[in-house]
């Protein structure tokens, strides 16, 4: 037998001995030994409406009366045990996007959603987080941008 097979056999034998000791002891509770494994964090992808994606708003400015935002696409995952535990990860390079005519921009004011003009973004500090869901049209212009609430 080579070294890997011997090591694997020793690990399997040790695990079997530990399991037999834990389950075979009259005073031991199997639930106590399983508790640390059950408390492990499990993550799932965040839900986003069809056609929408996540982004981080890096900056916003007005150019010739039109809003232009610098954004970084993001993926999102949420802790299944605590939906307030959310992690965003960049999924692409930062890029600049403009807004389509009639674009809807929703930002949070306290716990309510307020619609603002896209140009509003350039001169205001967001109270919550820089993360949004967005939708773009076939021309690559933002048609909908909604700030995400994170407590």
GUMARDO-842008 format. One record per residue (C-alpha): x, y, z; residue in three letters. Coordinates in steps of 0.25 Angstrom, whole numbers, plus 2048, in hexadecimal, padded with zeros to 3 digits. Layout:
<recs>
xx->X | yy->Y | zz->Z | type->ALA $
...
</recs>
This chain:
<recs>
xx->800 | yy->800 | zz->800 | type->UNK $
xx->805 | yy->80E | zz->7FD | type->UNK $
xx->805 | yy->819 | zz->807 | type->UNK $
xx->7F8 | yy->820 | zz->802 | type->UNK $
xx->7F0 | yy->813 | zz->804 | type->UNK $
xx->7F6 | yy->811 | zz->812 | type->UNK $
xx->7F3 | yy->81F | zz->816 | type->UNK $
xx->7E5 | yy->81E | zz->810 | type->UNK $
xx->7E3 | yy->811 | zz->818 | type->UNK $
xx->7E7 | yy->817 | zz->825 | type->UNK $
xx->7DE | yy->823 | zz->823 | type->UNK $
xx->7D2 | yy->81A | zz->820 | type->UNK $
xx->7D6 | yy->811 | zz->82C | type->UNK $
xx->7D7 | yy->81D | zz->836 | type->UNK $
xx->7CA | yy->823 | zz->831 | type->UNK $
xx->7C3 | yy->816 | zz->833 | type->UNK $
xx->7C9 | yy->815 | zz->841 | type->UNK $
xx->7C4 | yy->823 | zz->844 | type->UNK $
xx->7B6 | yy->820 | zz->83F | type->UNK $
xx->7B5 | yy->813 | zz->847 | type->UNK $
xx->7BA | yy->81A | zz->854 | type->UNK $
xx->7B0 | yy->826 | zz->852 | type->UNK $
xx->7A4 | yy->81E | zz->84F | type->UNK $
xx->7A7 | yy->812 | zz->858 | type->UNK $
xx->7A9 | yy->81A | zz->865 | type->UNK $
xx->79C | yy->81A | zz->86E | type->UNK $
xx->79F | yy->828 | zz->873 | type->UNK $
xx->7A2 | yy->82E | zz->866 | type->UNK $
xx->798 | yy->835 | zz->85E | type->UNK $
xx->799 | yy->834 | zz->84F | type->UNK $
xx->793 | yy->841 | zz->84D | type->UNK $
xx->79E | yy->848 | zz->854 | type->UNK $
xx->7A9 | yy->842 | zz->84B | type->UNK $
xx->7A1 | yy->846 | zz->83F | type->UNK $
xx->79E | yy->854 | zz->843 | type->UNK $
xx->7AB | yy->85A | zz->83E | type->UNK $
xx->7A9 | yy->855 | zz->830 | type->UNK $
xx->79B | yy->85A | zz->830 | type->UNK $
xx->79F | yy->868 | zz->833 | type->UNK $
xx->7A8 | yy->869 | zz->827 | type->UNK $
xx->7A4 | yy->874 | zz->81E | type->UNK $
xx->79D | yy->871 | zz->812 | type->UNK $
xx->79C | yy->87A | zz->806 | type->UNK $
xx->792 | yy->87C | zz->7FB | type->UNK $
xx->792 | yy->885 | zz->7EF | type->UNK $
xx->789 | yy->892 | zz->7F1 | type->UNK $
xx->77C | yy->893 | zz->7EA | type->UNK $
xx->77B | yy->89D | zz->7DF | type->UNK $
xx->76F | yy->8A0 | zz->7D6 | type->UNK $
xx->770 | yy->89B | zz->7C8 | type->UNK $
xx->778 | yy->8A4 | zz->7BF | type->UNK $
xx->77E | yy->8AB | zz->7CB | type->UNK $
xx->78D | yy->8AA | zz->7D0 | type->UNK $
xx->795 | yy->8AF | zz->7DC | type->UNK $
xx->79F | yy->8BA | zz->7DB | type->UNK $
xx->7A7 | yy->8C3 | zz->7E4 | type->UNK $
xx->7A5 | yy->8D2 | zz->7E1 | type->UNK $
xx->7B4 | yy->8D7 | zz->7E1 | type->UNK $
xx->7B1 | yy->8E5 | zz->7DD | type->UNK $
xx->7A7 | yy->8EE | zz->7D6 | type->UNK $
xx->7A8 | yy->8FB | zz->7CE | type->UNK $
xx->7A0 | yy->904 | zz->7C5 | type->UNK $
xx->7A6 | yy->906 | zz->7B7 | type->UNK $
xx->79F | yy->910 | zz->7AF | type->UNK $
xx->792 | yy->90F | zz->7B7 | type->UNK $
xx->792 | yy->900 | zz->7B6 | type->UNK $
xx->796 | yy->8F6 | zz->7C2 | type->UNK $
xx->7A1 | yy->8EC | zz->7C0 | type->UNK $
xx->7A4 | yy->8E2 | zz->7CA | type->UNK $
xx->7B1 | yy->8DA | zz->7CC | type->UNK $
xx->7AD | yy->8CC | zz->7D1 | type->UNK $
xx->7B3 | yy->8BF | zz->7D4 | type->UNK $
xx->7AA | yy->8B2 | zz->7D1 | type->UNK $
xx->7A9 | yy->8A9 | zz->7DD | type->UNK $
xx->7A4 | yy->89B | zz->7E1 | type->UNK $
xx->79D | yy->89A | zz->7EE | type->UNK $
xx->79C | yy->88F | zz->7F9 | type->UNK $
xx->794 | yy->88F | zz->806 | type->UNK $
xx->795 | yy->887 | zz->812 | type->UNK $
xx->78A | yy->87D | zz->813 | type->UNK $
xx->789 | yy->87E | zz->823 | type->UNK $
xx->78A | yy->88E | zz->823 | type->UNK $
xx->784 | yy->895 | zz->817 | type->UNK $
xx->78B | yy->8A2 | zz->81B | type->UNK $
xx->799 | yy->89B | zz->819 | type->UNK $
xx->79B | yy->89E | zz->80A | type->UNK $
xx->7A8 | yy->89E | zz->802 | type->UNK $
xx->7AA | yy->8A5 | zz->7F5 | type->UNK $
xx->7B6 | yy->8A1 | zz->7EC | type->UNK $
xx->7BA | yy->8A8 | zz->7DF | type->UNK $
xx->7B6 | yy->8A0 | zz->7D3 | type->UNK $
xx->7BC | yy->8A9 | zz->7C8 | type->UNK $
xx->7C4 | yy->8B6 | zz->7C5 | type->UNK $
xx->7BF | yy->8C3 | zz->7C9 | type->UNK $
xx->7B8 | yy->8CB | zz->7BE | type->UNK $
xx->7B0 | yy->8D7 | zz->7BB | type->UNK $
xx->7A2 | yy->8D7 | zz->7B8 | type->UNK $
xx->798 | yy->8E2 | zz->7B4 | type->UNK $
xx->789 | yy->8E2 | zz->7B6 | type->UNK $
xx->77E | yy->8E0 | zz->7AC | type->UNK $
xx->773 | yy->8EA | zz->7AA | type->UNK $
xx->768 | yy->8E8 | zz->7B5 | type->UNK $
xx->772 | yy->8E0 | zz->7BE | type->UNK $
xx->76C | yy->8DD | zz->7CC | type->UNK $
xx->776 | yy->8DF | zz->7D7 | type->UNK $
xx->772 | yy->8DA | zz->7E5 | type->UNK $
xx->77A | yy->8DE | zz->7F2 | type->UNK $
xx->777 | yy->8DC | zz->800 | type->UNK $
xx->774 | yy->8E7 | zz->80A | type->UNK $
xx->773 | yy->8E0 | zz->818 | type->UNK $
xx->76B | yy->8D4 | zz->815 | type->UNK $
xx->763 | yy->8D9 | zz->809 | type->UNK $
xx->766 | yy->8D9 | zz->7FB | type->UNK $
xx->766 | yy->8E6 | zz->7F3 | type->UNK $
xx->767 | yy->8E9 | zz->7E4 | type->UNK $
xx->771 | yy->8F3 | zz->7E0 | type->UNK $
xx->776 | yy->8F8 | zz->7D3 | type->UNK $
xx->783 | yy->8F1 | zz->7CE | type->UNK $
xx->78B | yy->8FE | zz->7CF | type->UNK $
xx->787 | yy->8FF | zz->7DE | type->UNK $
xx->792 | yy->8F4 | zz->7E0 | type->UNK $
xx->79E | yy->8FD | zz->7DD | type->UNK $
xx->79B | yy->907 | zz->7E8 | type->UNK $
xx->796 | yy->8FE | zz->7F4 | type->UNK $
xx->79C | yy->8F4 | zz->7FD | type->UNK $
xx->795 | yy->8E7 | zz->7FE | type->UNK $
xx->790 | yy->8E5 | zz->80D | type->UNK $
xx->790 | yy->8D5 | zz->80C | type->UNK $
xx->79A | yy->8CE | zz->803 | type->UNK $
xx->7A0 | yy->8CF | zz->7F5 | type->UNK $
xx->799 | yy->8C2 | zz->7F0 | type->UNK $
xx->78E | yy->8C2 | zz->7E6 | type->UNK $
xx->786 | yy->8B9 | zz->7DD | type->UNK $
xx->785 | yy->8BE | zz->7CF | type->UNK $
xx->77F | yy->8BB | zz->7C1 | type->UNK $
xx->785 | yy->8C0 | zz->7B4 | type->UNK $
xx->77F | yy->8C1 | zz->7A6 | type->UNK $
xx->785 | yy->8BC | zz->799 | type->UNK $
xx->78D | yy->8C8 | zz->798 | type->UNK $
xx->794 | yy->8C6 | zz->7A5 | type->UNK $
xx->78D | yy->8D1 | zz->7AC | type->UNK $
xx->787 | yy->8D0 | zz->7BA | type->UNK $
xx->778 | yy->8D0 | zz->7BA | type->UNK $
xx->776 | yy->8CC | zz->7C8 | type->UNK $
xx->77F | yy->8CE | zz->7D5 | type->UNK $
xx->77B | yy->8CA | zz->7E3 | type->UNK $
xx->783 | yy->8CC | zz->7EF | type->UNK $
xx->783 | yy->8C0 | zz->7F8 | type->UNK $
xx->780 | yy->8C1 | zz->807 | type->UNK $
xx->78A | yy->8BB | zz->811 | type->UNK $
xx->788 | yy->8BD | zz->81F | type->UNK $
</recs>
